[in-house]
């Protein structure tokens, strides 16, 4: 994933949060980069809540700021089952949903970038989080990341290296398990981790991450 997304108050986010049975106002932003404060949905089937987190899974336990020595705003699918990997325990006990309106992907040539958004709905990134507590002050901060999957052929001219995990919010059974910290049997997520485009997407050429300036016509991928 290129490392940029946004969250807009366009009605789609509110509709998704109502569907997820959470209340509150998320942190809207036109451009969100790694290390920024974001909104996430966490909890169990009966106790979901909208919370804030830093978009970086590994935080410094003293400062509660991103540990930039390791890039941890994404968690690769092939690290989820490595016991020594940062994402191993969060994948089993602290999964979350990170809402987004659109995100940016790059081809890898530092010239070709696209804005990706779902048709008529917000995006529910499948994410992980860790909770940090400052021993001196008692301050509590969450660090979060977005899971990335193997690439899909339909994205070969967009981002041929990976695909962010985007959950199907219409699958209530999946959502209940994903957000339930007591669901530690991760084999139930085997199909979720398959690289599949589950929703039609508008793909629009832009100049670069951060500016989001449209430079071409949108096309539909499904």
Buried (B, 14 or more C-beta within 10 A) or exposed (E): BBBBBBBBEEEBBBBBBEBBBBEEEBBBBEBBEBBBBBBBBBBBBEEBBBBEBBBBBBBBEEEBEBBEEEBBBBBBBEBBEEEEBBBBEBBBBBBBBBBBBBBBBBBEEEEBBBBBBBEEBBBBBBBBBBBBEBEEEEEEBBBBBBBBBEBBEBBEEBBBBBBBBBBEBEEEEBBBBBBBEEBEEBEEBEEBBEBEBBBEBBBBBBEBBEEBEEEEEEEEBE
